């Protein structure tokens, strides 16, 4: 608010200087015709219109940059933000903000006479907190799961190739048994037996990999559940902190003064209604 107030003050000084320049440069004669007055006013309108338009554009762009910073932080921490555009035109809230700005301005002026006032700043989120560590752990488990899936695909491909080789060897064995007799078929049978042992070992490794994948999935699910619980705790802590801040704000002098002003306004409205009720009864 102090930043916006300073920018607004600079623009108002610029508008005042526009009027002063017109007075010094154009208002030098004692009498003017209607056309000359119209020309001076049109020139002044053009200059003031340009200054106001520039300020409005700068204000909207500044608000966009500020919101962009807040949205970037919210996206980093997986926060869901909700906005209500209708609240931006709430006259009661706008008046409260204006009163708060006036109160802050008077308070800052009083303090500046005695000491330099340091502006309060929001406390940044803890980059090394529990949520960040949990997110890193989830990403690590997801990468490990992808590696296991790739390994399973490679083992399945090896098993498929081994089965095809086995089928080829069995066909070759039958051909050799017909052509060369039982002696050479015994040798081929040993090769087939060795190949069967190899396939069995591949099947065991494949089953072991599947079991490891199942255990990793269970571990990932448990970590996700634990992460959700931790996030709920963090949200609960944020809610408690927000309530405490609201309670502290209600105890401030600005809030009490605003409350007293609203109570006085309500009493005045009640008094006016009673007076109006008397006149309506007589009519």
C-alpha positions in Angstrom: 0.0 0.0 0.0 2.9 2.4 0.7 4.3 1.6 -2.7 1.0 2.3 -4.5 0.5 5.5 -2.4 3.9 6.8 -3.5 3.3 6.0 -7.2 -0.1 7.7 -6.9 1.4 10.8 -5.3 4.0 11.0 -8.2 1.2 10.9 -10.8 -0.9 13.5 -9.0 2.2 15.8 -8.9 2.6 15.2 -12.7 -1.1 16.1 -13.3 -0.6 19.3 -11.2 2.5 20.2 -13.2 0.4 19.8 -16.4 -2.0 22.4 -15.2 0.9 24.7 -14.1 2.5 24.4 -17.5 -0.7 25.4 -19.2 -1.1 28.4 -16.9 2.5 29.5 -17.5 2.6 28.9 -21.3 -0.9 29.7 -22.5 -2.6 31.9 -19.9 -0.6 35.1 -20.6 -3.3 37.4 -21.9 -6.2 39.0 -20.1 -8.9 38.1 -22.5 -9.5 35.0 -24.7 -12.0 34.1 -27.3 -14.2 30.9 -27.1 -12.0 29.2 -29.7 -8.8 29.9 -27.8 -10.3 28.6 -24.5 -11.5 25.5 -26.3 -8.0 24.9 -27.7 -6.4 25.3 -24.3 -8.9 22.9 -22.7 -8.4 20.3 -25.5 -4.7 20.5 -25.1 -4.9 20.1 -21.4 -7.4 17.2 -21.8 -4.9 15.4 -24.1 -2.0 15.7 -21.7 -4.0 14.7 -18.6 -5.6 11.8 -20.5 -2.2 10.5 -21.5 -0.9 10.7 -17.9 -3.9 9.0 -16.4 -3.9 6.2 -19.1 -0.2 5.6 -18.5 -0.7 5.3 -14.7 -3.7 2.9 -15.1 -1.6 0.7 -17.5 1.3 0.7 -15.1 -0.9 -0.1 -12.1 -2.5 -3.1 -13.9 0.8 -4.4 -15.1 2.3 -4.1 -11.6 -0.7 -6.0 -10.1 -0.1 -8.7 -12.8 3.5 -9.1 -11.8 2.6 -9.3 -8.1 0.0 -11.9 -8.7 2.4 -13.9 -10.9 4.9 -14.1 -8.0 2.2 -15.4 -5.7 0.8 -17.9 -8.2 4.3 -19.2 -8.9 4.9 -19.9 -5.2 1.4 -21.5 -4.9 2.0 -23.7 -7.9 5.4 -24.8 -6.4 3.7 -25.9 -3.2 0.6 -27.4 -4.9 -1.8 -24.9 -3.4 -5.3 -24.3 -4.8 -6.2 -20.6 -4.8 -9.7 -19.3 -5.3 -10.7 -15.7 -6.2 -13.9 -13.8 -6.0 -14.0 -10.8 -8.5 -17.2 -9.5 -6.9 -15.3 -8.7 -3.7 -13.2 -6.2 -5.6 -16.3 -3.9 -5.9 -17.5 -4.3 -2.3 -17.8 -0.7 -1.2 -17.7 -1.6 2.5 -14.4 -3.4 2.2 -13.0 -0.7 0.0 -13.9 1.9 2.6 -12.2 -0.3 5.3 -9.1 -0.5 3.2 -9.1 3.3 2.7 -9.5 3.8 6.5 -6.7 1.3 7.2 -4.5 3.1 4.7 -5.2 6.5 6.5 -4.5 4.9 9.9 -1.2 3.4 8.7 -0.2 6.7 7.1 -0.8 8.6 10.3 1.0 6.0 12.4 4.0 5.9 10.0 4.2 9.7 10.1 4.3 9.7 13.9 6.9 7.0 14.0 9.1 8.6 11.3 9.6 11.7 13.5 11.3 9.6 16.2 12.8 6.6 14.4 13.0 4.9 11.0 10.2 2.5 10.6 11.1 -0.9 9.1 8.4 -2.4 6.8 7.0 -5.7 7.9 7.5 -8.6 5.5 5.9 -11.9 5.0 7.8 -14.9 6.4 8.9 -17.1 3.5 8.0 -20.7 3.3 10.6 -23.1 4.7 12.3 -24.5 1.6 13.8 -27.4 3.6 10.6 -28.4 5.4 8.8 -31.7 5.7 6.7 -31.2 2.6 9.8 -30.6 0.4 11.5 -33.7 1.7 8.3 -35.8 1.2 8.0 -34.5 -2.4 11.6 -35.5 -3.1 11.0 -38.9 -1.7 7.9 -39.4 -3.8 9.9 -38.4 -7.0 12.7 -40.8 -6.1 10.3 -43.7 -5.6 8.6 -42.9 -8.9 11.9 -42.9 -10.7 12.8 -46.2 -9.1 9.5 -47.6 -10.1 10.1 -46.6 -13.7 13.5 -48.3 -13.7 11.9 -51.5 -12.4 9.3 -51.4 -15.1 12.1 -51.0 -17.7 14.0 -53.9 -16.2 10.9 -56.1 -16.3 10.4 -55.4 -20.0 14.0 -56.4 -20.7 13.6 -59.6 -18.7 10.3 -60.4 -20.6 12.1 -59.8 -23.9 15.0 -62.1 -22.8 12.5 -64.8 -21.7 10.6 -64.6 -25.0 13.9 -64.9 -27.0 14.9 -67.9 -24.8 11.6 -69.7 -25.5 12.0 -69.1 -29.2 15.6 -70.5 -29.0 14.2 -73.5 -27.1 11.6 -74.2 -29.8 14.3 -73.9 -32.5 16.6 -76.3 -30.6 13.7 -78.8 -30.1 13.0 -78.8 -33.9 16.7 -79.2 -34.6 16.9 -82.1 -32.0 14.1 -84.0 -33.7 15.8 -83.5 -37.1 19.1 -84.7 -35.7 17.5 -87.7 -34.0 16.0 -88.8 -37.3 19.3 -88.2 -39.2 22.0 -89.3 -36.8 20.4 -91.7 -34.3 20.0 -91.9 -30.6 23.6 -91.2 -29.6 23.7 -87.6 -30.9 20.2 -87.1 -29.6 21.4 -87.7 -26.1 23.9 -84.9 -26.5 21.2 -82.6 -27.8 19.0 -83.6 -24.9 21.7 -82.3 -22.5 21.7 -79.0 -24.4 18.0 -78.8 -24.1 18.2 -79.6 -20.4 20.7 -76.8 -19.9 18.5 -74.5 -21.8 15.5 -75.4 -19.7 17.6 -74.7 -16.6 18.5 -71.3 -18.1 14.8 -70.6 -18.8 13.8 -71.6 -15.3 16.5 -69.3 -13.9 15.1 -66.4 -16.0 11.6 -67.2 -14.8 12.8 -67.1 -11.2 14.5 -63.8 -11.7 11.4 -62.4 -13.5 9.2 -63.6 -10.6 11.6 -62.0 -8.1 11.5 -58.7 -10.0 7.7 -58.8 -10.0 7.8 -59.3 -6.2 10.2 -56.4 -5.7 8.0 -54.2 -7.8 4.9 -55.2 -5.7 6.8 -54.4 -2.5 8.0 -51.0 -4.0 4.4 -50.2 -4.9 3.2 -51.0 -1.4 6.0 -48.8 0.0 5.1 -46.0 -2.4 1.4 -46.2 -1.4 2.4 -46.1 2.3 4.6 -43.1 1.7 1.8 -41.3 -0.2 -0.6 -41.9 2.7 2.0 -40.6 5.1 2.5 -37.6 2.9 -1.2 -36.8 2.8 -1.3 -37.0 6.6 1.7 -34.7 6.9 0.1 -32.2 4.4 -3.1 -32.3 6.5 -1.1 -31.5 9.6 0.6 -28.6 7.8 -2.7 -27.3 6.6 -4.1 -27.5 10.2 -1.1 -25.6 11.5 -1.6 -23.0 8.8 -5.3 -22.7 9.8 -4.4 -22.3 13.5 -1.8 -19.6 12.6 -4.3 -17.8 10.5 -6.8 -17.8 13.4 -4.1 -16.5 15.8 -3.2 -13.7 13.3 -6.9 -12.8 12.9 -7.2 -12.7 16.7 -4.1 -10.4 17.0 -5.5 -8.2 14.3 -8.8 -7.8 16.2 -6.8 -6.6 19.2 -5.0 -3.8 17.3 -5.9 -0.2 17.7 -6.9 0.2 14.0 -9.4 -2.6 14.3 -10.9 -1.2 17.5 -11.1 2.3 15.9 -12.9 0.9 12.8 -15.3 -1.0 15.0 -16.1 2.1 17.0 -16.7 4.1 13.8 -19.1 1.4 12.5 -21.0 1.4 15.8 -21.3 5.2 15.7 -22.6 5.0 12.1 -25.1 2.3 13.1 -26.4 4.5 15.9 -26.7 7.4 13.6 -28.6 5.3 11.1 -31.0 4.0 13.8 -31.6 7.6 14.9 -32.3 8.7 11.4 -34.7 5.8 10.9 -36.6 6.8 14.0 -36.9 10.3 12.8 -38.2 9.2 9.4 -40.7 6.9 11.1 -42.2 9.8 12.9 -42.7 11.8 9.7 -44.2 8.8 7.9 -46.7 8.3 10.7 -47.9 11.9 10.5 -48.3 11.7 6.7 
